[in-house]
Amino acid sequence: MRKGFVKEVLAKIKYDPRENEEDYYIVIEHRGAYGNVKKIPVKLITLGHGYFFIEDTQIPYHRILAVVRKDGKVVWKKRGLEDEVKF
């Protein structure tokens, strides 16, 4: 499941013409949200060096828990997460 660093996975989704970024979302740790997680469509993010951006909001990559396709297939998840975790 882990195919490299999350930034590499996201760059492939965003810039590879064979991929459609609208088919993916990320799950981030977001304190205060229901279950302390939030789903964000990949099309809304901009990749940076140590962070990604949603408009003017800067979020570090280490807050990403998983990258998931809309059909539910987890294409990347943070090391140490349980295999049964559903996103």
Residue, then its C-alpha position, 0 to 999 in steps of 0.5 A: m500500500r505504501k508506494g513512497f512518500v505522500k508528496e510523491v503520491l500526490a504529485k503523481i495524482k496531480y501531474d500525471p495525465r493518466e490520473n484524474e485528481e478529481d478521483y482522489y481525496i486526502v484524509i488529514e488529522h484535524r483537531g476539532a472535526y468529527g473524529n478528528v479527521k477531515k476529508i479534502p479533495v486532492k483537486l483543492i490542494t496545491l503542493g509545496h516543499g514541506y507543506f500543502f496549501i488549501e487557498d491560504t492555509q498551510i498544512p504540513y504533510h505529516r498531518i496526512l493520514a491517507v490518500v484514498r480513491k473515491d471508490g474507497k481504495v486506499v492508495w497510501k496511508k501513514r505508517g502505523l495506522e491499523d489495517e482495518v481503519k476505514f476512510 
